[in-house]
Amino acid sequence: MAHIRRDPNSTQKGKISYNSGIVSGIVALAISEVEGVSLLPAKNKSIRLTFDKQGITADISVKVDYGYNVPSLAFRIQQSIKHNVESMTNYKVAKVDVHVQDVDFPENAVI
């Protein structure tokens, strides 16, 4: 994890910026930490990021495993993304929209 510390007594000035691909990778890592959920196969379309003055807005499309509580999973995804992005970068997360696109049913599931 990257931690950025700024010494108020330092005379160094500068700016750290991150490529959107790096932030997408952090978001993908955050999603992988949540049990019962996975990104859709096309990573490019599963994670859409918007950067503005209020912070990052993340639009996430996922597949959930059968038997998990969807609202609980969505909340855990939002918390994981917010925590990982804000602790690894100097960006703030303004909003995370989670779109459940598919449910992964096991072969022996009785529906």
Buried (B, 14 or more C-beta within 10 A) or exposed (E): EEEEEEEEEEEEEEEEEBEEEEBBBBBBBBBEEBEBBBBBEEEEEBBBBEBEEEBBBBBBBBBBBEEBEBEEBBBBBBEBBBEBBBEBBEBEBBEBEBEBEEEBEEEEEEE
